[in-house]
């Protein structure tokens, strides 16, 4: 299953403003692929960053527990609020749609 991670932080926690978080990110970013692998997830897309103090990443994993392990080990939750959205590909969604009985 895919998991869309939508992380946000305030300007005071932004690596562009905060020296401690900047150093943390510079140290840990190169390790993200290894952290993902050790947590049992693969990075399908991203991380993408923007000027709105948010980060978007798509992970692929067999379990939500693995996604949670990735969040803890990558330390993203130490300086972001992270929303985890379990998601399907369009093809998977359409397949479920075809098998679902409508209510109206």
Secondary structure, 3 states (H helix, E strand, C coil): CEEEEEEECCHHHCCCCCHHHHHHHHHHHHHHHHHHHHHCEEEEEEEEECCCCEEEEEEEECCHHHHHHHHHHHCHHHCCEEEEEEECCHHHHHHHHHHCCCCC
